[in-house]
Amino acid sequence: MRNPKLVPYETIVRATSGEPEAIDEVLRHYSKRIWLASLENGQVNKDTEDNIKRRLIAALFQFRFDGQPT
């Protein structure tokens, strides 16, 4: 049974290989957390939001499944 709090493994595999739809799915999955982390004085700071998204995408491309360092 799939845990809805986790991004499916297959989606992560596809996202790490650069598939745009999978990357979007990961961003959608974390969108509420990104939004909350971007709040400053009750409003979303767009620069902070964009920075978090950029860092998440960069982390996807650095992720390795074989335990090898990047």
N, C-alpha and C positions, 0 to 999 in steps of 0.2 A: 504494500500500500504506500502511496506517495505522500510525503509530508509537504503540505501546501506552503510551509514557511521556507522551504528550500527551493533553489533553482534546480530544475531537473539536470541530472548529469549530462544527458545528451545535449541539452542546450548549452551547457558550459563548454563541452567539447567543440560544438559548432562555433561558439563565440570566440574561443581561443584560436580557431583557424581563420577568423576574420569574416564570418558570414554576417552580413549586416542585419538580417532579420533576428538572428540569435542575440546579437549585441543589443538590439532594441528591446528584446524580451528581457534581458538581464537588467537593462536600465528601467524598464517598466516595473519589474519585480521590486526594485529598490527605490522607486520613485517617491514613495511616502517618506522613507527614511532620509533620502536626499533632501526632500522639501523641508523636513523638520530640522535637519542639520544646517540648512541655508537660512533659517529664520534669524533676523537681527531686528530687535525692537518691534517684533510683531509682523515684520514684512520680510518677504523673500529677497535675499541679496542675490541677484542674477549672476554676478561674478563668482560668488561662492558656489552657487549651484553648478555653474559651468565647470568650475575647477574640480569639484567632486566628481562630476561625470567624466571629465578628462582623465582623472586619476584612476577611476574604476576601469575605464577602457584600457588604459595603459597596463593596469594590473592583469587584465584578461590576457593580453598579448605576452606577458611575462610568465604566466602560469604554465607549469610543466607537470605532466601526469606521471612521469617515470621516476620522480624523486631526484632528478639531476638538477644541480644548481644552474641558475640562469646566467 
